[in-house]
Structures are given as structure tokens and as C-alpha cells.
Amino acid sequence: MAKNPVEVEVAIETLAVDGLGGGDHQERPIWVRNALPGEVVSARIVKRRGGARYADGQLLGTAHPERIPSACQYFPRCGGCVLQHASGDYQLAHKQGALAASLKAQGVEAHCWRRPSSLVRLGYRTKARLGVRVVGGQVLVGFRESFSNRVAKLQSCQTLTPELSALIQPLKSLIGALSAPASIPQVELAQGDDARALMLRHLEPLNPEDLGLLTRFAREQDVQVILQSGGYDTLQALDMGQGVPAIKPLAYQLPEYGLSLLFQPDQFTQVNALMNRELIRTALAYLMPRRGEVIADLFCGIGNFSLPLARSGARVVGIEASERAIASAEDNAGRNGLAHRCHFKAQNLYTPMEGGEALERTAQAAFGAAPSALLLDPPRSGAGERLADWAKIPSVERVAYVSCNPETFAADARTLAACGYRLHEVGVYDMFPNTSHIETLGFFVR
Ligand SMILES: C[S@@+](CC[C@H](N)C(=O)[O-])C[C@H]1O[C@@H](n2cnc3c(N)ncnc32)[C@H](O)[C@@H]1O
């Protein structure tokens, strides 16, 4: 056998949290895309790092009973998805298993498991950052290929909403026609309920012909084009000769609460509109806001949970690091007639500045009462070191925690348990079907 074969036969023993099938080759771990436990695959090694090998798999012999044909012709080469080869039920069981393992590792037991929630498997994704590369005169626009920095050769994408997917081909033609296609490293797409925006990163200044092409593209495709010459602070609306150019916010509705929220195309929003509604519905069913009670929505973004809480009768203190997000949250509260029930504050929640006493003071100053419940929706790094301070506020009795990272969720669940909370119910929500992303909602009661 060659010393460093490129293609090897591997028996797959496990499926890792990141969606790769795991086996051994020459007594070293090998991680294979498009492989499920119990299968034997032909693994084409595409990367070697730190003693491990990474490979693309091709099934040999009997398939795992939950293997399904990929809905996407670009899988497994395109790195946008890792689980297109597994049934939806299997993906959910796998994600729930990963969450259960994280909780077990932290010694936290859930009183009750909620059935994993899945509403839509394809065409759900309202946000994406796509790479752009020019290879041999051909423009590629897509996610990165698996295990590489190359851009996948796509004509469409099944996980993007059909409206965003439909932009991929016209974008390739547009970029190919610009004066310096190689100076466009990426585009970002964002979709609201009835409009789309495209943020075009460009490393070189665009000339008047380029701007003309972009204007025509914006009109023909009915998409807002935003230019980005550097960081996000350089975002600039394309001047289409219709008055002072300004970036137009996008909007999404939360019909159950009669709400419409505006957001800037570069701001954080949950990528899967239906699953977002399900998360809000379930978090509110857990918290059951009482009229007038004060609830703190920490890491509140543009008010995605704050406004439904306020609509349900609570008074909400929303805190979040981004001043722009707080400005949007305030604007959204005003537009929806909820300003009197919302108090928003821009604050880095990872600093000692916003411990339990500070949160109580903020709530007292805004509404004359301390919070009786918390809604947490932190970034991947988790709720941070102030969590115990907030949880120990004497008036707090319920915590709904939305998480995009089971490991930090489990570590924070342990902190909450040490503060006297029981994990009453927990479940996974398929926010990003076919990817390895795990979204969790847990409800803790003191
Ligand atoms: C997962 S998002 C949730 C946003 C919002 N709850 C929603 O549903 O749209 C996490 C939010 O935490 C904010 N954030 C990140 N680091 C933070 C920090 N250190 N302090 C406060 N907020 C932070 C981000 O700006 C982002 O809006």
C-alpha cells in the first residue's frame, strides 16, 4: 500500500458533532464527509492536519438505514451543508444526542425533553455570506468547498430561500462584467419578508461603468445593492440617481403578535423565519408573561424577543452590546406602539458593569420593579461570567435560554443549576437543517 494514499477504504464508527463520519486509518483518526456510522466508504483524503486526515466519502456496500439521496447536487463538495445525506429525523436525533452529551458532561439533567422541532428542510436561509473567486476567467459565487478555501462552483443553493438562490447566476454574470472581478472577495445576501439586499465587498474603487452595471443589476433583479469598501462601517447605498442614497432597512413580520420589525441588512437576525417564530412562541409559552411584570431580555438584538414579550403584557428591559441594534430595537418598539413597555440599553454584558445589581437598578429606574424572569439569547460564547449574578437576583424565578452552541449552553446550565435552578424542559430546534448547527431552547425554573 502507498505510504500516503489519497483514497482509502474506511469503516465509519461515529458521527461527530460537526457532521463528519469518524473512523481510523493507519491508527490515526480520519474524518469523512458524506459518511454515516456502520458504513464502509471510499475516502478521498483532501487534507491532513495535526495527525488527522479529512476526506470526502463515497459509499461502498450497504447504506445506513437513515441515508437519503442528497437534495443538493453540490453536496458533499460544497461546504455549506454537512448532513444532506441523512434523513431529517436522523439529523434531529443526532443534534439532540450532541446536546444531551454536552449536558451530561456538565452533570446537568433535564427534567423533560421536548420533541425536536423541525418545520422546513430546504429554502429556509434568509442570510448568507458567499465567497467570490475568479478561476480561469470563470466567476464562482458560493460557499467554501469542504476542507478548503476554494469557492464551490454553484448555480443555485437549496438551503437559501429561492429568492436569494436566484441571485447566484445573475451575480456571476454581473461580477464577470465589472472592471476588476478579482477585486470582489465576497458578497452578503439578506432577505426580509418582501425585499432583498446584497452587500458587495470590493477591494478596489469601482469606476463609473461598474456603478452603471450595478445600478442596472439592482433594477433588473429588484435587489438593494450596498457597497462595502472596508469594514461594516463603510457600507454605502449604491447611488442610483434617485436623491440622497440611503440604506433601506428590511422587515419581517411576527404575525401572531401583530409585529413588524425593521433591520439593517448587516444586522443580526435569525436566519430561518419559520423556526424563529417557533422559538418565540415556545419561549413565551414557557415564560407566560404576566401583565406588567418585568422581564430582562439579555442579548436582545433588534428586539426579536423583547417585542413579543412586551406585546404579551410584560415590561421589558432589553440589553445588548451593539448601539445600532439598540437603536433599531427602540425604533421597532416605537413603530409597534410598545415604547411604553420597553426600555433598551446598549451595554457589553460580558463586563462587570452589568452584574445583578446593575440589572436590578436598570429595571427599577425604568419600571420601578426588579425583573422576575430572564430571556437569554447570547452569541456562541455563551452568557458569560455575569450569568450567576443575574440568576441570583432575588426576584428572578424563570429563565428561558436560547442558544446556538450546546457546549456553552450546557456550561451555563450548570451555572444556573448551582444557583438553584432546575432545567425544566429543553429541546433542539432545526434552525439550520442539513448543517451541523444546533439551536437549543431551555427553560429553567428556580
Ligand atoms: C444570537 S444574537 C441574538 C439577538 C436577538 N435575541 C435575536 O433573536 O435576534 C446575539 C446578540 O448578542 C449580541 N452580543 C454579542 N456580544 C455581546 C456582549 N458582549 N454583550 C451584549 N450583547 C452582545 C449581538 O450583538 C447579538 O445581537
The ligand as a Gaussian input file, in Angstrom:
#p B3LYP/6-31G(d) Opt

LIG

0 1
 C      -27.735000      35.258000      18.932000
 S      -27.874000      37.000000      18.759000
 C      -29.498000      37.225000      19.415000
 C      -30.182000      38.523000      19.070000
 C      -31.676000      38.571000      19.320000
 N      -32.043000      37.975000      20.588000
 C      -32.454000      37.934000      18.202000
 O      -33.170000      36.947000      18.431000
 O      -32.390000      38.428000      17.070000
 C      -26.770000      37.536000      19.999000
 C      -26.749000      39.004000      20.229000
 O      -25.774000      39.243000      21.262000
 C      -25.129000      40.465000      20.990000
 N      -23.863000      40.450000      21.729000
 C      -22.695000      39.863000      21.368000
 N      -21.763000      40.044000      22.317000
 C      -22.355000      40.759000      23.306000
 C      -21.900000      41.263000      24.546000
 N      -20.648000      41.067000      24.955000
 N      -22.773000      41.943000      25.310000
 C      -24.036000      42.136000      24.899000
 N      -24.512000      41.710000      23.725000
 C      -23.685000      41.017000      22.936000
 C      -25.015000      40.506000      19.487000
 O      -24.861000      41.831000      19.041000
 C      -26.326000      39.852000      19.045000
 O      -27.313000      40.826000      18.821000

